[in-house]
Amino acid sequence: IIGRSASRGALYGLGIALAYGALGVLAAVGGMAFGEIQGNPWFNAAIAVLFIVLALALLGVFFIDFSKKRNNAASMRESMWPGFFAFFMGGVSAILAGACVAPILIAVLLLTADLVAKGSHIALCLPLVLGIGMALPWPFAGAGLKVLPKPGAWMTKVNKVFGIVVLGFAAWYG
């Protein structure tokens, strides 16, 4: 998504920043009880199942490969609106990573809601600022991914380590 250029990394980061900004507006203005979903046992069970599936794929039980579909779809996407996919996936990743940054995100959203309730509407920018901070590394990563090692046999060991880590996340959510 971002490995082609710094500009794609920047678009990816912009997607992250705007997603957090939108979450902040929804939480502060809409009265959304952000974080309640993570207390729902059905949500946690679904996340645990997803992590188990991903861990089994990392451990080599089966193979997930979207590359054939991605190449055709990527050329179509790029001809329609260059860079939009990187922006869109940045927003999606911000939403999906919400569980990983939940303590900080929830604190910022609660502070935002409290300050907006007290009349400080500039506080609506706090989640956006958090998103900008989280987005800052991505343009640099996009520009520098060309120097990373190529996939090879060493990835099998890395996949197994991450498979075990992801199984730990599944157990935690379960």
N, C-alpha and C positions, 0 to 999 in steps of 0.2 A: 504494500500500500504506500509506504513512504520511502522505500529504498531507491527510488529513482532520482530524487532531488530534494534540496532544501525547501523548495517551494511546496512540494507535496507534504513534507513534514510540517511546514507552517500551516497548511490547510487542515491537516490532521489535528494539530494543536488548536487551531481556531474552532474546530468542531467540538473539542473537549471543553474549551472555555465557554462557548455559547451554550452547550448542554448544561453545564453547571450554573450558568447565569439563568437559564430557563427554569431549572429546578428551584433556584432561589426565589424567583418570582412566583412560581406555583406554590411553594411552601409558605412564603410570607403573605402574599395577597389572597391566595385561594384557601388559606386555612388548612392546607393539606397536612395531615399528621404523618410527616416524613419519618420513616424508620419503622412504622407499625408493621409493614409488610414482612420485615425480617423477624418479627415475633410470631408470625403465622407458621404453625408446624407443616402445613401443606407446601408453603413456599420453600421452607428449609428442606423438606423431603425431595421436592423437585430439583433443587440445586444439588443435593447430595447425589441423586440419580445422574444428573448431568455430569458431575465430577467423576462418578464411577465410570461412565461411558468414555469420557476423555482419558482417564487414567488407563483403562484397558487398551485404548488405542495407542497410548504412549508406551505401554508394556508389550506391544506387538501382538495382542490377541486378535485384532483386526486392523484394517488400514482405512483411514479417512483421507480421501483425495479429491479435492475440488479443483485441482489445477486444470484439468481438461475443460471444464465449464468456465473456469475463471478466464482463460486466455481468450475465448470467443466473446464472453461477456465484457471483458476488459476493453477489447478493441472497440466494441459497440459503445460502451460507456464513454470512452475517451473521445470518440468522434462526436458524441452528442454534447457533452459538457466536460471539457478537460478539468481534472482536479476535483470534481464534485464527489467522486467516490471516496477520496482521501478525507475530505471534509465530513461526509456522511459517516464514515467508519470511525472517525474521531469522536463524533457525537455518540455513536453506539457504544464505543469502548468506555466512554465516560459513564454512561448509564450502567453498563455491565460491571464496571469497576467500583460502582457505588458501595458494594459490600466491603471491598478492600480498604476504602478510605472512609468508611462509615463514621468512625468516631469524630474525625475532623470535619467531615461534611455535615454531619448532624449538628455539631457545635456551631458551625458557621450558619446553618439554616435556622437554628433556634435563635441565635443572636440577631440574625436578619429579621426574623419574625417579631422579636421583642422590640427592636429599634424601630421597625416600621409601625408597630402598634403604638409606639410613643411619639410618632409623627416624623421620624427621620427617614424620609423616602430615599435618601442617598444610600442608605444601608442596603437597598436592593442590589447595589453593585458588589457587595462583599462576596457572594458566590462566584460572580464573574471574575473577580480578582483571584480567588482561589483557583478557578479554572485556568486563568492565564499563567499562574505559577506552575500548575501541573503541565501546562502545554509548552513551557519554555524549552525543554530539552529536545522536543521532536524535530524542529528544523535542523538542529545539529546532527541528530541521529539520522535523519533522512539524507543529509549530505555525506555522512561518514559510513553508511552501511556498506559501501562498495569495498571497504578494506577488511571487512569481517571474513573469517575463514569460510571456505566453501563447504557445503554438506558432504559428509563422508561417513566412514565406519565409526568415527568417534561419536557421531550423533546417536548411535544405538545406546551407548552408555548414558549419555545425557538424557535421552528419552526415558530410560529406566529410572534414573534418579528422580526426574520430574514426575513420572508416573506414580512413584511411591509418595512423593509430596502431595500430589493431587488426591491420592487415596486418603491421605491424612485430612485434607480439607473436606472430603466427602464424609469421613467419620465425624468430624467436628460439626458439620451441618446436620448430619443424620442424628 
